[in-house]
Amino acid sequence: MVEIYSALIFYLLVRITIAIAAKKSGKEITDFSFKKSAENFNAFFETRLNELFRGTKSKLIGFFQRVVDATVCNCLKPPPRATA
């Protein structure tokens, strides 16, 4: 049961990150790749886990701001291929 809740929380955090990134960049939510965003969030989470556990509220906010910035830069879907 814990795994289900963990997966749901992760899914929601990625969706929230995408929504904030879309608002910040002026793009549509559908322009972002969920897979890339999840990989991006997971990479940040794995490398900054100690920072989250020992951090203050300002460090937590800074962590999520960096995740959103990285999502804006790295997680857009590629443009559709032109069909001829």
C-alpha positions as CSV (number, residue, x, y, z in Angstrom):
1,M,0.0,0.0,0.0
2,V,2.9,2.4,0.7
3,E,4.2,1.9,-2.8
4,I,0.9,3.0,-4.2
5,Y,0.9,6.2,-2.1
6,S,4.6,6.9,-3.0
7,A,3.9,6.5,-6.7
8,L,0.8,8.8,-6.4
9,I,2.8,11.5,-4.6
10,F,5.6,11.3,-7.1
11,Y,3.1,11.5,-10.0
12,L,1.4,14.6,-8.4
13,L,4.7,16.3,-7.7
14,V,5.8,15.8,-11.3
15,R,2.4,17.2,-12.6
16,I,2.7,20.2,-10.3
17,T,6.2,20.8,-11.5
18,I,5.1,20.7,-15.1
19,A,2.2,23.1,-14.3
20,I,4.5,25.6,-12.7
21,A,7.1,25.2,-15.4
22,A,4.4,25.8,-18.1
23,K,3.2,29.0,-16.3
24,K,6.7,30.2,-15.8
25,S,7.7,29.6,-19.5
26,G,4.4,30.7,-21.0
27,K,4.1,27.4,-22.8
28,E,1.2,24.9,-22.6
29,I,1.2,22.0,-20.2
30,T,1.0,19.6,-23.1
31,D,4.3,20.9,-24.5
32,F,6.1,19.2,-21.7
33,S,7.1,15.5,-21.7
34,F,5.9,13.7,-18.5
35,K,8.6,11.1,-19.0
36,K,11.4,13.6,-19.2
37,S,10.0,15.6,-16.4
38,A,9.8,12.5,-14.1
39,E,13.4,11.6,-15.0
40,N,14.5,15.2,-14.3
41,F,12.6,15.3,-10.9
42,N,14.0,11.9,-10.0
43,A,17.6,13.0,-10.8
44,F,17.2,16.1,-8.6
45,F,15.6,14.1,-5.8
46,E,18.4,11.5,-5.8
47,T,21.2,14.0,-5.9
48,R,19.7,16.4,-3.4
49,L,18.1,14.1,-0.9
50,N,20.3,15.2,2.0
51,E,19.6,18.8,1.3
52,L,15.9,18.1,1.6
53,F,16.1,16.2,4.9
54,R,18.4,18.6,6.6
55,G,17.1,21.7,5.0
56,T,15.0,24.6,6.1
57,K,11.9,25.9,4.4
58,S,13.9,28.2,2.2
59,K,16.2,25.3,1.0
60,L,13.1,23.3,0.2
61,I,11.7,26.2,-1.9
62,G,15.0,26.6,-3.6
63,F,15.1,22.9,-4.4
64,F,11.7,23.1,-6.1
65,Q,12.6,26.3,-7.9
66,R,15.7,24.6,-9.4
67,V,13.6,21.6,-10.4
68,V,11.1,23.9,-12.2
69,D,13.9,25.8,-13.9
70,A,15.4,22.5,-15.1
71,T,12.0,21.3,-16.3
72,V,11.5,24.4,-18.3
73,C,15.0,24.0,-20.0
74,N,15.1,20.2,-20.5
75,C,11.6,18.7,-20.6
76,L,9.8,20.1,-23.6
77,K,8.6,17.6,-26.1
78,P,10.4,17.7,-29.4
79,P,8.6,19.5,-32.2
80,P,6.4,17.2,-34.4
81,R,8.1,15.8,-37.5
82,A,7.1,17.3,-40.8
83,T,5.3,14.9,-43.0
84,A,5.9,15.1,-46.7
